[in-house]
């Protein structure tokens, strides 16, 4: 549904984005994740036709954005970070105005407006003046204007910024519901947004894509350095020796020691909980705590946005 290849945007000699490549399948929710200033909004604006690219191509539903701008705009519903609302209009009046601008036939407008109101939970607010709505409801109006012409692609730039926790949950659920009828790109720097909403993640840092995969696959790749954290009482040399005797243990690291109690990190790709416990107990050592340590999406994000080495995309996720 969306194909972006080698996309770059230059401001003089400064690259806002450089050689960005990714794709989005029909019905998929793609999380476009990166720190502030990484190039997320620039990419979204190029895709939606609000900003020209310096190099590369971007296609939406088979149309190249630069060559078929009006056709692409008919295929896209776009919600910028600040929703483009007219506060003195009612919700229904605003959606009717937007539907006219987007070329919805007069005979189809009432039905399209009703569907947009129902999908965004705004039916009871249709006669309300927009400035009287809470921020969460204004965000819903912003999403409603993005879908009122029934586009196959919806682009949402930071859709939950500034919302309270309850409103965030409501907007997340709304986005997941939209994926049944639309392809969605969700731009964000909020990690829970991605893990709780998106099917796949593209991480961008300093204008370049550094990883694309499912959240689970990204975490699995980073978990190659996972293991266990232990609190063990006894002589450190004995602890170190008995843990390193376990064949699958990659390394043992002493993190701290207080009164012969040692905080230990054991690195292993496989589940060694039983072997570790048996080894320590058989050597007369006191095991007070043991917990499995695995990478989170936050670990993946921090690793990829603070290091130059990207995590390679798994072919398994694409099958």
HUDAQUI-V156285 format. One record per residue. RES is the residue in one letter. PHI is phi as a letter, one per 30 degrees, with the letter a starting at -180 (none if undefined). Layout:
RES_PHI ; RES_PHI
This chain:
X_none ; X_b ; X_b ; X_c ; X_b ; X_h ; X_d ; X_b ; X_b ; X_c ; X_c ; X_i ; X_c ; X_c ; X_c ; X_d ; X_b ; X_b ; X_h ; X_d ; X_b ; X_a ; X_b ; X_b ; X_d ; X_e ; X_i ; X_c ; X_c ; X_c ; X_d ; X_c ; X_c ; X_a ; X_d ; X_e ; X_i ; X_d ; X_j ; X_d ; X_d ; X_e ; X_d ; X_d ; X_d ; X_d ; X_d ; X_d ; X_i ; X_d ; X_b ; X_d ; X_d ; X_d ; X_b ; X_j ; X_b ; X_b ; X_c ; X_b ; X_h ; X_i ; X_c ; X_d ; X_e ; X_d ; X_d ; X_b ; X_e ; X_d ; X_d ; X_d ; X_d ; X_d ; X_c ; X_b ; X_c ; X_b ; X_c ; X_d ; X_e ; X_c ; X_e ; X_d ; X_c ; X_c ; X_d ; X_d ; X_c ; X_d ; X_e ; X_d ; X_d ; X_d ; X_d ; X_d ; X_d ; X_d ; X_d ; X_d ; X_e ; X_d ; X_i ; X_d ; X_e ; X_e ; X_d ; X_c ; X_e ; X_e ; X_d ; X_d ; X_d ; X_d ; X_d ; X_d ; X_d ; X_d ; X_d ; X_c ; X_i ; X_c ; X_e ; X_d ; X_c ; X_d ; X_c ; X_d ; X_d ; X_e ; X_d ; X_d ; X_d ; X_d ; X_d ; X_d ; X_d ; X_d ; X_d ; X_d ; X_d ; X_d ; X_d ; X_d ; X_d ; X_d ; X_c ; X_d ; X_c ; X_h ; X_d ; X_d ; X_b ; X_b ; X_c ; X_c ; X_c ; X_h ; X_d ; X_c ; X_d ; X_i ; X_d ; X_d ; X_e ; X_d ; X_d ; X_d ; X_d ; X_d ; X_d ; X_e ; X_d ; X_d ; X_d ; X_d ; X_d ; X_d ; X_d ; X_d ; X_b ; X_b ; X_c ; X_b ; X_c ; X_c ; X_c ; X_a ; X_c ; X_c ; X_d ; X_e ; X_e ; X_d ; X_d ; X_c ; X_b ; X_c ; X_d ; X_b ; X_b ; X_c ; X_c ; X_c ; X_b ; X_h ; X_i ; X_b ; X_d ; X_c ; X_a ; X_b ; X_a ; X_d ; X_e ; X_d ; X_d ; X_d ; X_d ; X_d ; X_d ; X_d ; X_d ; X_d ; X_c ; X_d ; X_l ; X_b ; X_c ; X_b ; X_b ; X_b ; X_c ; X_k ; X_d ; X_d ; X_d ; X_d ; X_e ; X_d ; X_d ; X_d ; X_d ; X_d ; X_d ; X_d ; X_e ; X_d ; X_d ; X_d ; X_a ; X_b ; X_b ; X_d ; X_c ; X_a ; X_b ; X_b ; X_h ; X_i ; X_c ; X_c ; X_c ; X_b ; X_c ; X_c ; X_c ; X_a ; X_d ; X_c ; X_d ; X_c ; X_e ; X_d ; X_d ; X_d ; X_d ; X_d ; X_d ; X_d ; X_d ; X_d ; X_c ; X_i ; X_c ; X_d ; X_c ; X_c ; X_a ; X_b ; X_b ; X_d ; X_c ; X_b ; X_d ; X_c ; X_d ; X_d ; X_d ; X_d ; X_e ; X_d ; X_d ; X_d ; X_c ; X_b ; X_b ; X_d ; X_d ; X_d ; X_d ; X_d ; X_d ; X_d ; X_d ; X_d ; X_d ; X_c ; X_d
